[in-house]
Amino acid sequence: MRLCAGFLAMCFTLGALATAEAKNAHALRDPNAAAPAQQIEVTADKTLEWYQDQNLYVARGNAKAVRGDLTVTADLLTAHEREKPKDAKDKKTPADKKADNDAGDIDKMTAEGHVVILKPHARITGDRAVDDVDGHVIVVTGDNLRYETDKQVVTAKDSLEYWDDKKIAVARGNAVAVKGDRHVAGDVLTAEFRDTPNGSSQLYKMTAVGHVTVVTKNDVTRGDKGVYDAARDIAIVTGHVRITRPDGTELTGDVGESDFAANQSRLMNDGSGRVRALLPARTTEKASKPAATTPAPHGETQ
């Protein structure tokens, strides 16, 4: 099980459930046995159950799954072991069967209730997480979906997901990525990652689609689609682009560019129309005062 670092990047992939122990000496196998490469330790405060006829492991009560530097906690954790063909069991030698028992073959894992996924410098929360091992995707759903690092926060209404084989993270439903005084929002945010020479992953591009909003210190840019270039620290917004500023200035056009480093935005024409600016009107004339009335002599009226 591992978690890929970076913007909106998350996944826990189960290759095998080698050991599972619960507090109060609940265990699925000998904890002193040699640990295979894909070992995952599962513990729970209440019970740890093995439903052999269903190929299912269930951990209840403050359940925790740990592998390396990744920790997943939830009220309930389940791990499903892939069903093997009946005839395949008869063809295997005793050594093969022992290897299967030691390594396991998990095709799906779920975490339910107060889900927290921890990785150094990253924390993901939700109500439910499902890891489809064969599909190479982990999906987190529920209320208060949140991905946090020491520099940024990503929230979403519908789901947070990570496609391991494609190295793509997706936040769906009123998705917002916040970093300092800037943020990028849209109906769907998709972050693409690349491996670095030191073995980690880093964001190189993020795409926002639907009701896109890009906020810098000085202005707000809205449009239909936005693409963020991480290397240049610049976001390009297209489709019904509108830039507004605190002084009331409004710019409309084809393409908007937000430079986060410079805290500046500009509007460009892609040839299909004209850029347009609405500048705030400022009143410079002093308000006129009513004319003074000359008092009438005593006993007379005006």
Steps between C-alpha positions, in 0.01 A plus 500: 500500500644837407399863458637708209603850616389824324190708415191298540720176484387194691491120473528193720570187297472159664712232340459257788366474854782311664427556868210636702509551872249655736542633851436249777688233301254469207708383202464330163848349493814455705646851557846344525484356151731641233351812343449492121578803287137617484424470871214703641420507871135539599394565861171579672368582846202261483526204263687372199298245304582264215208374289675225308197400291466864385874564461454801729691656791317747726654727768262684733545786747767764437639272230843577362696378197872580486753445226828685501438869563129481409223462759127463436255517791122457501214362707495196272757353261434213260734321261372264231719219372468420130323171435721238338375255236402169660710295261805720568505384864538138395793578270704678764767335707503527883779758468286709264203486737719608792627794295141601424411488867801713593463759225127506440337662198284800593294653218301753703521684830250736661517738795177634651420758765730786603756403235844656540790425265838617628828537315797717604391861431156394370159423652182391317158472665155378397224260597587210270798386293500221241814361343444312173832322462427361153373838380801680654275764657417614853182703558419693819142623551276654767470832677789737568731347240838655562863455395753698701873561484712759677453736201161429343148373558270331245129452567220344296131424535463171311828306500878496509671233291842393380579288192827330587597372154424835336640714785190717492307637799143628463281711732133510401215729603569861593870416520732764646879506535632766738860605551560816701300792357432327169255233397378309197144364491281311254239226469789257441871544574745255341864495606769320300828392658845401381773306673808691612860368495485447878205261463221730617209641298427866434218692337572625149151588377153554640181541296177657629173453312161661561436825690872564521623766741864603542579742781822698539579776747384771261214353295260216426483322163199291397442279197402158370839328514836563662843341470769557763865465396689416820846569358403854393256553789247635249134413437334548161119534500284471186131518412290805593789650695432779746756667726382719787705720731429656842462849350206385288691454174365215286677352198345248258653313211621168361798403715604600850848447645564503875862528610508388862863595556439858384145516639381635165243403239450608141242447227581392145323462167518166317361651179132420551399827660611818672620555853279734698546702817244660727670764712345633821355850474624753756299814590726807521242781530400616841137458586309831454365669809149655516500880452482707819164663565496875585287560808189711431455833682301484822133468427550411131499170326692393192 
